[in-house]
Amino acid sequence: MKEVSFFFGDSIAKEGLSIIKERLRVEIKTMERALAGNSPDGRAFASLPFAAEMPDLVKKLVKEKQALKPEYVVLIGIGGSSLGASAVEQAVAGNRKGPKLLYADTIDQFSVRAVMGTMEDSLKRKSAVILNCVSKSGRTIETVANFQILLQLLKKYRKDYARCVVVTTDKGSQLWHAALSQGFSVMEIPANVGGRYSVLSPAGLFPLAMAGVDICVLADGAAAMAKRCVDRSIDANPAAMSAAVLYHHYQNGRKIHDTFLFSPAFEELGKWYRQLMAESAGKDLDRNGKKINAGMTPTVSLPQDLHSMAQLYLGGPHDKFTTFVKSQDNGPATKVAMMKDFSGLSENIQGKSLSEITNALYSGITAAYRKGKRPFSEMVLPDRSAQSIGQFLQMKMMETVYLCYLMSVNPFDQPAVESYKSEARRMLGSKKVQ
């Protein structure tokens, strides 16, 4: 297997990490037990790539739904219930075949109506459309609202609508029972797997498999990375090493972590990681109840940002740490034509492939960071295959848990998010809401 590589470069002296690395050894042992399926808490996500029965259950349901020959699969979810699938689908888009995925991940009326319009056009042509409602709690306001709207549309055109609905939620949730009473197919999100850690559970695997992603290869990549990320030799442990570097810079005033993805196809991966880090590490209280207001602010950058944000990154305050993410495989070679009339516009690009130019730009920005003493690390993916993306996902989830351990916060709860949901529910029950 081609491995994802991680480099933290010369942004920090190795001796500065020794104490942090030593602290991580206890958590690495805990994570090692979680890989074996011995975790009573949120670390249960770590063992998902090793659960051979899960892809089999997913593929069995996929085969059943593919028999309907659907044109679209509409993933109805928000946050961790949709970002993982969206991230993988976008990253491996050139390597799959299957129904198109649509995302109902907002209650913005224009966005919802766009999904409805696409659905209705397909249903009018007598094509099948699969609704996949994903909510761990089964009570997510936006998800339940969109599900009812789209289900009503589906029922208008198909008498066998129940065959076209898959609900993915906690076993025993209100949504679970409602789905069973309606004759919908149901898939379980394991009890100790949180929404933002659920991409390798049926929450992510079902829609991805429907779209033609090889979920076994995705899981294989994640499993291989998981084993690397419990290595007790921390220099050989990508997740622990990355967490240690991040924590060192966090302690030294760099409270912003920018993930600079050197491919537009990785944008959704950046958004997935943004939620993972923000919701896991951004905590008011530490594990002992002491007020600390912890967290790094995660941002996402793309190659286009070299012409905008790079000015701030290289010339602005020294409050950021950057992780560059790139793929070694930039696709088929497309060369710039040799055109004499344009030879003076930009030096040394004629006859060069876009891949060569991309590599030069990448080398240029990393060199500028070194020269400006702007700290960074690098992740290099061998390609955009499901296997490489699986490695990325698993490393980042384990990195996040290690970072939260160092920050002394709970990586699996989200009390502040729950507070806004409670307020929203209260307002919806009030006559004042308009």
TIDRENTI-845782 format. One record per residue (C-alpha): residue in three letters; x, y, z; residue number from 1. Coordinates in Angstrom, 1 decimal. Layout:
# residues N
   res        x        y        z     n
   ALA        X        Y        Z   NUM
...
***
This chain:
# residues 434
   res        x        y        z     n
   MET      0.0      0.0      0.0     1
   LYS      1.2      3.5     -0.9     2
   GLU      1.4      5.4      2.4     3
   VAL      0.4      9.0      3.1     4
   SER      3.5     10.8      4.3     5
   PHE      3.8     13.4      7.0     6
   PHE      6.6     15.9      7.5     7
   PHE      6.8     18.6     10.2     8
   GLY     10.0     20.1      8.6     9
   ASP     12.2     22.5     10.3    10
   SER      9.4     24.6     11.9    11
   ILE     10.3     23.3     15.4    12
   ALA     13.4     21.9     17.0    13
   LYS     12.8     18.2     17.9    14
   GLU     13.9     18.7     21.5    15
   GLY     11.0     21.1     22.0    16
   LEU      8.6     18.2     21.5    17
   SER     10.1     15.7     24.0    18
   ILE      7.9     16.5     27.0    19
   ILE      4.7     16.7     24.8    20
   LYS      5.5     13.4     23.2    21
   GLU      6.1     11.7     26.5    22
   ARG      2.6     12.9     27.7    23
   LEU      1.0     11.3     24.7    24
   ARG      2.1      7.8     25.5    25
   VAL     -0.8      7.1     27.9    26
   GLU     -3.3      8.2     25.3    27
   ILE     -1.7      6.1     22.6    28
   LYS     -2.1      3.0     24.8    29
   THR     -5.8      3.9     25.3    30
   MET     -6.2      4.3     21.6    31
   GLU     -4.5      1.0     21.0    32
   ARG     -7.2     -0.7     23.1    33
   ALA     -9.9      1.2     21.1    34
   LEU     -8.5     -0.3     17.8    35
   ALA     -9.2     -3.7     19.2    36
   GLY    -12.8     -2.8     19.8    37
   ASN    -12.3     -2.3     23.6    38
   SER    -13.6      1.3     24.0    39
   PRO    -16.6      2.3     26.0    40
   ASP    -16.4      5.9     24.8    41
   GLY    -16.1      8.0     21.6    42
   ARG    -12.8      6.3     20.7    43
   ALA    -14.9      3.5     19.3    44
   PHE    -14.6      5.2     15.9    45
   ALA    -11.0      3.9     15.7    46
   SER    -12.1      0.3     15.3    47
   LEU    -14.6      1.0     12.5    48
   PRO    -12.1      0.2      9.7    49
   PHE    -11.6     -3.3     11.2    50
   ALA    -15.3     -4.2     11.5    51
   ALA    -15.5     -6.5      8.4    52
   GLU    -19.3     -7.1      8.9    53
   MET    -20.1     -3.4      8.5    54
   PRO    -19.2     -3.0      4.8    55
   ASP    -21.0     -6.3      4.1    56
   LEU    -24.2     -5.0      5.6    57
   VAL    -23.9     -1.8      3.7    58
   LYS    -23.2     -3.5      0.4    59
   LYS    -26.2     -5.8      0.9    60
   LEU    -28.5     -2.8      1.3    61
   VAL    -26.8     -1.0     -1.6    62
   LYS    -27.4     -3.9     -3.9    63
   GLU    -31.1     -3.8     -2.9    64
   LYS    -31.4     -0.1     -3.6    65
   GLN    -29.3     -0.2     -6.8    66
   ALA    -31.9     -2.7     -8.2    67
   LEU    -34.3      0.3     -8.3    68
   LYS    -31.8      2.0    -10.8    69
   PRO    -31.8      5.3     -9.0    70
   GLU    -30.6      8.4    -10.8    71
   TYR    -29.9     10.3     -7.6    72
   VAL    -29.2      9.7     -3.9    73
   VAL    -30.2     12.6     -1.7    74
   LEU    -28.2     12.7      1.5    75
   ILE    -30.2     14.6      4.1    76
   GLY    -28.0     15.5      7.0    77
   ILE    -25.9     18.3      8.4    78
   GLY    -22.4     18.6      9.9    79
   GLY    -20.8     15.2     10.6    80
   SER    -23.8     13.5      9.0    81
   SER    -23.0     14.8      5.6    82
   LEU    -19.5     16.4      5.5    83
   GLY    -17.6     13.1      5.5    84
   ALA    -19.5     11.6      2.6    85
   SER    -19.2     14.9      0.7    86
   ALA    -15.5     15.1      1.3    87
   VAL    -14.7     11.6      0.1    88
   GLU    -17.0     11.8     -2.9    89
   GLN    -15.4     15.1     -4.1    90
   ALA    -11.9     13.8     -3.5    91
   VAL    -12.3     10.6     -5.5    92
   ALA    -14.8     11.9     -8.0    93
   GLY    -12.7     10.8    -11.0    94
   ASN    -12.5      7.2     -9.8    95
   ARG    -16.1      6.2     -9.3    96
   LYS    -19.4      5.4    -11.2    97
   GLY    -22.9      5.5     -9.8    98
   PRO    -25.9      7.6     -9.1    99
   LYS    -25.2     11.3     -8.5   100
   LEU    -25.2     12.4     -4.8   101
   LEU    -27.3     15.5     -3.9   102
   TYR    -26.9     17.1     -0.5   103
   ALA    -29.8     18.6      1.6   104
   ASP    -27.5     20.0      4.3   105
   THR    -29.1     23.4      4.8   106
   ILE    -32.6     24.8      5.3   107
   ASP    -31.8     27.7      3.0   108
   GLN    -35.0     27.8      0.8   109
   PHE    -33.1     28.4     -2.4   110
   SER    -30.8     25.4     -1.8   111
   VAL    -33.7     23.1     -0.8   112
   ARG    -35.8     24.1     -3.8   113
   ALA    -32.9     23.4     -6.1   114
   VAL    -32.7     19.8     -4.7   115
   MET    -36.5     19.5     -5.0   116
   GLY    -36.3     20.7     -8.6   117
   THR    -33.7     18.1     -9.5   118
   MET    -35.6     15.4     -7.7   119
   GLU    -38.9     16.3     -9.3   120
   ASP    -37.4     16.3    -12.8   121
   SER    -36.0     12.8    -12.2   122
   LEU    -39.2     11.5    -10.7   123
   LYS    -41.3     12.8    -13.6   124
   ARG    -39.0     10.7    -15.9   125
   LYS    -40.0      7.7    -13.8   126
   SER    -36.5      7.4    -12.4   127
   ALA    -35.9      6.3     -8.9   128
   VAL    -34.5      8.7     -6.2   129
   ILE    -33.2      7.4     -3.0   130
   LEU    -33.6      9.5      0.2   131
   ASN    -30.9      8.8      2.8   132
   CYS    -31.8     10.6      6.0   133
   VAL    -28.8     10.7      8.4   134
   SER    -29.1     12.0     12.0   135
   LYS    -27.3     10.4     15.0   136
   SER    -29.7     11.8     17.5   137
   GLY    -32.7     11.5     15.2   138
   ARG    -33.8     15.0     16.3   139
   THR    -31.6     17.3     14.3   140
   ILE    -33.9     20.3     13.4   141
   GLU    -32.6     21.0      9.9   142
   THR    -32.4     17.3      8.9   143
   VAL    -35.9     16.4     10.2   144
   ALA    -37.4     19.4      8.4   145
   ASN    -35.7     18.6      5.1   146
   PHE    -36.6     15.0      5.3   147
   GLN    -40.3     15.6      5.7   148
   ILE    -40.2     18.1      2.8   149
   LEU    -38.4     15.7      0.4   150
   LEU    -40.3     12.7      1.6   151
   GLN    -43.6     14.4      0.8   152
   LEU    -42.3     15.1     -2.8   153
   LEU    -41.2     11.5     -3.1   154
   LYS    -44.6     10.2     -2.0   155
   LYS    -46.3     12.4     -4.7   156
   TYR    -44.6     10.4     -7.5   157
   ARG    -43.9      6.9     -6.2   158
   LYS    -46.5      4.6     -4.5   159
   ASP    -43.5      2.4     -3.5   160
   TYR    -41.8      5.4     -1.8   161
   ALA    -40.9      3.3      1.3   162
   ARG    -38.5      1.2     -0.8   163
   CYS    -36.6      4.4     -1.8   164
   VAL    -35.9      5.6      1.8   165
   VAL    -32.9      4.7      4.0   166
   VAL    -32.6      6.1      7.5   167
   THR    -29.3      6.1      9.3   168
   THR    -29.5      6.9     13.0   169
   ASP    -28.9      5.6     16.5   170
   LYS    -30.6      2.4     17.2   171
   GLY    -33.7      3.1     19.3   172
   SER    -33.9      6.8     18.5   173
   GLN    -37.3      8.3     17.8   174
   LEU    -36.3      8.5     14.1   175
   TRP    -35.3      4.8     14.2   176
   HIS    -38.8      3.8     15.4   177
   ALA    -40.6      6.2     13.0   178
   ALA    -38.6      4.7     10.1   179
   LEU    -39.5      1.1     11.0   180
   SER    -43.1      2.0     11.4   181
   GLN    -43.1      3.4      7.9   182
   GLY    -41.3      0.4      6.4   183
   PHE    -38.1      2.3      5.6   184
   SER    -34.7      0.6      5.5   185
   VAL    -32.6      1.5      8.6   186
   MET    -28.9      1.5      9.3   187
   GLU    -27.3      1.9     12.7   188
   ILE    -24.7      4.4     13.7   189
   PRO    -22.8      2.6     16.5   190
   ALA    -23.7      3.9     19.9   191
   ASN    -20.3      5.3     20.9   192
   VAL    -19.4      6.8     17.5   193
   GLY    -20.1     10.5     17.4   194
   GLY    -21.5     12.3     14.3   195
   ARG    -18.2     14.0     13.4   196
   TYR    -16.3     10.7     13.7   197
   SER    -18.9      8.7     11.8   198
   VAL    -17.7      8.8      8.2   199
   LEU    -16.5      5.2      8.3   200
   SER    -19.8      4.0      9.7   201
   PRO    -23.0      3.5      7.7   202
   ALA    -23.5      7.3      7.9   203
   GLY    -20.8      7.8      5.3   204
   LEU    -20.4      4.3      3.8   205
   PHE    -23.9      3.9      2.5   206
   PRO    -24.1      7.0      0.4   207
   LEU    -20.5      6.6     -0.8   208
   ALA    -21.1      3.0     -1.8   209
   MET    -24.3      4.0     -3.6   210
   ALA    -22.2      6.6     -5.5   211
   GLY    -19.7      3.9     -6.6   212
   VAL    -16.9      4.5     -4.1   213
   ASP    -15.2      1.3     -3.1   214
   ILE    -15.8      1.4      0.7   215
   CYS    -13.7     -1.7      1.3   216
   VAL    -10.6      0.1     -0.2   217
   LEU    -11.5      3.2      1.8   218
   ALA    -11.6      1.1      5.0   219
   ASP     -8.4     -0.7      4.1   220
   GLY     -6.6      2.7      3.9   221
   ALA     -8.1      3.8      7.2   222
   ALA     -7.1      0.5      8.9   223
   ALA     -3.5      0.8      7.7   224
   MET     -3.2      4.3      9.0   225
   ALA     -4.8      3.4     12.3   226
   LYS     -2.1      0.9     13.0   227
   ARG      0.6      3.5     12.2   228
   CYS     -1.2      5.9     14.6   229
   VAL     -0.8      3.8     17.6   230
   ASP      2.9      3.3     17.1   231
   ARG      4.6      3.9     20.5   232
   SER      7.6      5.3     18.7   233
   ILE      6.0      8.7     18.3   234
   ASP      8.3      9.9     15.5   235
   ALA      6.8      7.1     13.4   236
   ASN      3.2      7.9     14.5   237
   PRO      1.8     10.5     12.1   238
   ALA     -1.3     11.4     14.2   239
   ALA      0.6     11.7     17.5   240
   MET      3.4     13.6     15.9   241
   SER      1.0     16.0     14.2   242
   ALA     -0.9     16.6     17.5   243
   ALA      2.3     17.2     19.4   244
   VAL      3.5     19.8     16.8   245
   LEU      0.1     21.5     16.8   246
   TYR      0.0     21.6     20.6   247
   HIS      3.5     23.1     20.8   248
   HIS      2.5     26.0     18.5   249
   TYR     -0.8     26.4     20.3   250
   GLN      1.1     26.8     23.6   251
   ASN      3.2     29.4     21.9   252
   GLY      0.4     31.6     20.8   253
   ARG     -0.5     30.2     17.4   254
   LYS     -4.3     29.7     17.9   255
   ILE     -5.2     29.4     14.2   256
   HIS     -4.6     26.2     12.3   257
   ASP     -4.9     26.6      8.5   258
   THR     -5.2     23.5      6.4   259
   PHE     -3.9     24.5      3.0   260
   LEU     -5.1     22.0      0.5   261
   PHE     -3.2     22.1     -2.8   262
   SER     -6.1     20.8     -4.8   263
   PRO     -9.7     22.1     -5.2   264
   ALA    -10.8     18.5     -5.1   265
   PHE     -9.8     18.5     -1.4   266
   GLU    -12.0     21.5     -0.4   267
   GLU    -14.6     19.3      1.2   268
   LEU    -12.0     17.4      3.1   269
   GLY    -10.9     20.7      4.6   270
   LYS    -14.5     21.5      5.6   271
   TRP    -14.8     18.1      7.2   272
   TYR    -11.6     18.6      9.2   273
   ARG    -12.7     22.1     10.1   274
   GLN    -15.8     20.8     11.9   275
   LEU    -13.8     17.9     13.4   276
   MET    -11.3     20.1     15.0   277
   ALA    -13.6     23.0     16.0   278
   GLU    -16.2     20.9     17.6   279
   SER    -13.8     18.6     19.3   280
   ALA    -11.2     21.0     20.7   281
   GLY    -13.2     24.2     21.1   282
   LYS    -14.3     23.8     24.7   283
   ASP    -15.2     26.2     27.6   284
   LEU    -14.2     23.7     30.3   285
   ASP    -11.4     21.2     30.7   286
   ARG    -12.0     17.6     31.7   287
   ASN    -12.0     18.6     35.4   288
   GLY    -14.5     21.4     35.0   289
   LYS    -12.0     24.2     35.0   290
   LYS    -12.8     27.1     32.7   291
   ILE    -10.1     27.3     30.0   292
   ASN    -11.7     28.3     26.7   293
   ALA     -9.5     26.0     24.7   294
   GLY     -9.3     25.5     21.0   295
   MET     -7.5     26.4     17.7   296
   THR     -9.5     28.1     15.1   297
   PRO     -9.4     25.9     11.9   298
   THR     -9.4     27.6      8.6   299
   VAL     -9.2     26.2      5.0   300
   SER     -7.2     27.4      2.1   301
   LEU     -7.0     26.4     -1.5   302
   PRO     -4.5     27.1     -4.3   303
   GLN     -6.5     30.1     -5.4   304
   ASP     -5.7     31.7     -2.1   305
   LEU     -2.1     32.1     -3.1   306
   HIS     -3.3     35.3     -4.7   307
   SER     -5.2     36.6     -1.7   308
   MET     -4.8     35.0      1.7   309
   ALA     -1.1     34.2      1.2   310
   GLN     -0.4     37.9      1.7   311
   LEU     -1.8     37.7      5.2   312
   TYR     -0.2     34.3      5.9   313
   LEU      3.3     35.5      5.0   314
   GLY      3.0     39.2      6.0   315
   GLY      0.5     39.2      8.9   316
   PRO      0.6     38.3     12.5   317
   HIS      2.6     35.2     13.7   318
   ASP     -0.6     33.5     15.1   319
   LYS     -1.0     30.7     12.6   320
   PHE      0.2     27.2     12.0   321
   THR     -0.3     25.7      8.6   322
   THR     -0.6     22.1      7.4   323
   PHE     -0.1     21.8      3.6   324
   VAL     -1.9     18.8      2.0   325
   LYS     -1.1     17.7     -1.6   326
   SER     -1.3     14.7     -3.8   327
   GLN      1.6     13.4     -5.7   328
   ASP     -0.6     12.5     -8.6   329
   ASN     -2.0     15.5    -10.3   330
   GLY     -3.7     13.7    -13.1   331
   PRO     -3.0     13.5    -16.9   332
   ALA     -0.4     15.9    -18.2   333
   THR     -1.8     19.0    -19.8   334
   LYS      0.9     21.2    -21.3   335
   VAL      1.0     24.9    -22.0   336
   ALA      1.3     25.4    -25.7   337
   MET      4.4     26.8    -27.3   338
   MET      3.2     30.1    -28.7   339
   LYS      5.8     32.7    -29.7   340
   ASP      3.4     35.6    -29.5   341
   PHE      2.9     35.0    -25.8   342
   SER      6.4     33.9    -24.8   343
   GLY      7.1     37.1    -22.9   344
   LEU      4.0     37.1    -20.7   345
   SER      5.2     34.7    -18.1   346
   GLU      8.7     33.2    -18.1   347
   ASN      9.4     29.5    -18.4   348
   ILE      5.9     28.1    -18.6   349
   GLN      5.6     27.2    -22.3   350
   GLY      6.0     23.5    -22.8   351
   LYS      5.5     22.8    -19.1   352
   SER      2.7     20.7    -17.8   353
   LEU      0.2     22.1    -15.4   354
   SER      1.5     19.5    -12.9   355
   GLU      5.0     20.9    -13.2   356
   ILE      3.6     24.5    -12.7   357
   THR      1.6     23.3     -9.7   358
   ASN      4.7     21.7     -8.1   359
   ALA      6.7     24.8     -8.7   360
   LEU      4.0     26.9     -7.0   361
   TYR      3.9     24.5     -4.1   362
   SER      7.7     24.5     -3.7   363
   GLY      7.5     28.3     -3.9   364
   ILE      5.0     28.8     -1.1   365
   THR      6.7     26.3      1.2   366
   ALA     10.1     28.0      0.5   367
   ALA      8.5     31.4      1.3   368
   TYR      7.1     30.0      4.6   369
   ARG     10.6     28.7      5.5   370
   LYS     12.2     32.1      4.6   371
   GLY      9.6     34.0      6.6   372
   LYS      9.9     31.6      9.6   373
   ARG      6.2     30.7      9.3   374
   PRO      5.8     27.2     10.8   375
   PHE      4.1     24.4      8.8   376
   SER      3.8     20.7      8.3   377
   GLU      3.1     18.7      5.2   378
   MET      0.8     15.8      4.3   379
   VAL      1.5     14.1      1.0   380
   LEU     -1.1     11.7     -0.4   381
   PRO      0.1      9.2     -3.0   382
   ASP     -3.0      9.9     -5.1   383
   ARG     -6.7     10.7     -4.9   384
   SER     -7.8      7.0     -4.5   385
   ALA    -10.2      5.9     -1.8   386
   GLN     -7.3      4.2     -0.1   387
   SER     -5.4      7.4      0.3   388
   ILE     -8.4      9.4      1.4   389
   GLY     -9.2      6.7      4.0   390
   GLN     -5.7      7.2      5.4   391
   PHE     -6.2     10.9      5.6   392
   LEU     -9.6     10.6      7.4   393
   GLN     -8.3      8.1     10.0   394
   MET     -5.1     10.1     10.7   395
   LYS     -7.1     13.3     11.2   396
   MET     -9.6     11.7     13.6   397
   MET     -6.9     10.2     15.7   398
   GLU     -4.8     13.4     15.6   399
   THR     -7.8     15.3     16.9   400
   VAL     -8.2     13.0     19.9   401
   TYR     -4.5     13.2     20.7   402
   LEU     -4.6     17.0     20.5   403
   CYS     -7.7     17.2     22.7   404
   TYR     -5.9     14.9     25.2   405
   LEU     -3.0     17.4     25.3   406
   MET     -5.4     20.3     25.8   407
   SER     -7.2     18.4     28.6   408
   VAL    -10.6     18.6     26.9   409
   ASN    -13.3     16.1     26.0   410
   PRO    -13.0     15.4     22.2   411
   PHE    -16.4     13.8     22.0   412
   ASP    -19.0     16.2     23.4   413
   GLN    -20.4     19.5     22.0   414
   PRO    -22.2     21.3     24.8   415
   ALA    -22.2     24.7     23.1   416
   VAL    -23.8     23.3     20.0   417
   GLU    -26.4     21.6     22.1   418
   SER    -27.2     25.0     23.8   419
   TYR    -28.1     26.6     20.4   420
   LYS    -30.3     23.6     19.5   421
   SER    -32.1     23.9     22.8   422
   GLU    -32.7     27.6     22.2   423
   ALA    -33.9     27.0     18.7   424
   ARG    -36.4     24.4     19.9   425
   ARG    -37.7     26.7     22.5   426
   MET    -38.2     29.5     19.9   427
   LEU    -40.0     27.1     17.5   428
   GLY    -42.4     26.4     20.3   429
   SER    -43.0     30.1     21.0   430
   LYS    -45.6     32.2     19.3   431
   LYS    -43.0     34.9     18.8   432
   VAL    -41.1     33.0     16.1   433
   GLN    -41.9     34.2     12.6   434
***
